Each structure stands twice: as structure tokens, then as C-alpha cells.
């Protein structure tokens, strides 16, 4: 997982087995930046209150967050990665 800038926003870009995913960066519970969190298997963990979000869908798997993160499309063309954020 790497925090990158896209369209003026900081986002978490995740590479899982060669496929790229992007979800929202602001935890829907505490507002912390998920790009500064941890990646555990297929989940991004918020370091503040330990909410877990599925990388592929943004769905909450561990609370206290209740709302999912938005998911953004990713297009890979050679070494160029484009995000619809």
C-alpha cells in the first residue's frame, strides 16, 4: 500500500497480487488518513480505532466505522496508473 496523490487528493493505492485498488482515504469513523494505516491481507486498517476496510470494495469488516469507503476505478497502461478519484 502506498499513499499517492491523484486529482488533488491523497489516496491509498494498493497492489494485491498485481491488481491495483483504490478506496477512500478518510476513515468514515474517525476521519484518519487510511493511506497512513496498515495493510493486512486484503484489508486496510485504520490506526486510530482499528476499523478494517476491504480493499476491493471499501466494505467495513471491523468497527467502529459503520459506513463503507468509496471505491475508485483504476486503469493500468504499462507503467502508467490512472485513478478515477
C-alpha positions in Angstrom: 0.0 0.0 0.0 1.2 3.4 -0.9 -0.2 6.9 -0.3 -0.2 8.8 -3.6 -1.7 12.0 -4.9 -4.4 11.8 -7.6 -6.6 14.7 -8.8 -5.5 16.8 -5.8 -6.4 14.1 -3.3 -4.2 11.8 -1.2 -5.4 8.2 -1.7 -4.2 4.7 -0.7 -3.1 2.8 -3.8 -3.0 -1.0 -3.0 -1.3 -3.7 -5.1 -2.7 -7.1 -4.4 -1.2 -9.9 -6.5 -0.5 -7.5 -9.4 -4.0 -5.9 -9.4 -4.5 -2.3 -8.2 -7.2 -1.0 -5.9 -8.1 2.4 -4.5 -10.6 3.2 -1.8 -11.4 6.5 0.0 -8.7 7.8 2.2 -10.6 9.3 5.1 -11.9 6.8 7.7 -15.7 7.0 7.8 -15.5 6.8 11.6 -12.7 9.0 12.9 -11.5 10.8 9.7 -8.0 9.5 9.9 -6.0 9.0 6.6 -6.1 5.4 5.6 -3.1 5.8 3.4 -1.1 6.1 6.7 -2.8 2.9 8.1 -1.7 -0.7 7.7 -2.4 -3.3 5.0 -3.3 -6.7 6.4 -4.1 -9.3 3.7 -7.0 -7.7 1.8 -7.9 -5.0 4.3 -6.8 -1.5 5.2 -6.7 -0.9 8.9 -7.2 2.5 10.4 -4.5 3.1 13.0 -6.7 5.2 15.2 -9.6 3.0 16.2 -8.8 -0.2 14.2 -11.7 -0.1 11.7 -11.0 -2.5 8.8 -12.0 -1.9 5.2 -11.9 -4.4 2.3 -9.5 -3.1 -0.4 -11.5 -4.4 -3.3 -14.9 -3.0 -2.2 -14.5 -0.5 0.7 -16.9 -2.5 2.8 -16.4 -2.3 6.6 -15.3 -5.6 8.1 -14.4 -4.4 11.7 -16.0 -1.5 13.5 -16.2 1.2 14.9 -16.7 2.5 11.3 -20.2 1.8 10.0 -20.1 3.3 6.5 -18.1 1.8 3.7 -15.3 3.7 1.9 -15.9 4.8 -1.7 -14.2 2.7 -4.3 -12.5 4.2 -7.3 -11.7 2.7 -10.7 -8.0 2.0 -11.5 -6.6 1.7 -15.0 -3.1 0.3 -15.7 -1.4 1.1 -19.0 2.2 -0.1 -18.9 3.8 1.7 -16.1 1.1 4.4 -16.0 -1.6 4.1 -13.4 -4.8 6.2 -13.7 -7.4 6.6 -10.9 -10.9 7.8 -11.3 -11.0 9.6 -7.9 
